[in-house]
């Protein structure tokens, strides 16, 4: 599978990553098999967060990692912090430091390769975050830092204070969640798609060499369900199958390849717990859609060109 230098950070990661938010649906044997299948398919990047299953996802991942066929240093591990579910977002220095220590303990590792701040904290003090990042980097607990669900202004506000280059922004993106693309296509128009909901994050990320990590790459709406093989979206699924047949692959791979075809650095966070499905998705890492195929799928998803 093709690997990219994430946000020019030096982390050489597979374009498909395994997200482990739902890993606690599996037992230890199943979780270990999932990790092994992902690694065998060329995936070397695993995405966690401290809030997934109330920390249990990190714990199970760490246990499975110890039983996996590969070594910890063969892969890249990412986690996220900052959300206190239902109560607050917290980017205070102490909360970040405590969260990382707790994650490392649950994961059973000495360091993570990357840490993302999970959702913007309106009360964040960039200089305080910079102190936390420096301590974590100097202690060897975190190699690289990024953000999730940030708009360009929030990224810039934080970046001006921290010495580390913010290498990634994890954002919702799929064939059925294309706001950051629609806005650019509908520039200088007055229809609903011309409304910018994230202040040009697509272009900002390219300009500042930030990898966009696409979460919920097969979902429509906000966790409403998957669009693949969903009878609600017959035109899109037929288009996916047509392209999949051409490349002798599957629709999951094509939905992923559509994201990876966008210029700039993109990584797909695949959150499946099905070992066979992750192998199918991994096939996207070697597919490059044509210009017209990308637009055909975009239109089949219900989008338009003005």
Secondary structure, DSSP 8 states (H G I E B T S, - for coil): --EEEGGGSS-EEESEEEE-TTGGGS-HHHHHHHHHHHHHTT--EEE--TTGGGGHHHHHHHHHHHHSSS-GGGSEEEEEE-EETTTEE---HHHHHHHHHHHHHHHT-S-EEEEEE-S--TT--HHHHHHHHHHHHHTTSEEEEEEES--HHHHHHHHTT-SS---EEEEE-BTTB-HHHHHHHTTT--SGGG--SSSSHHHHHHHTT-EEEEESTTEETTTTEE-TT-GGGHHHHHHHHHHHHHTTS-HHHHHHHHHHTSSS-EEEEE----HHHHHHHHGGGG----HHHHHHHHHHTT----
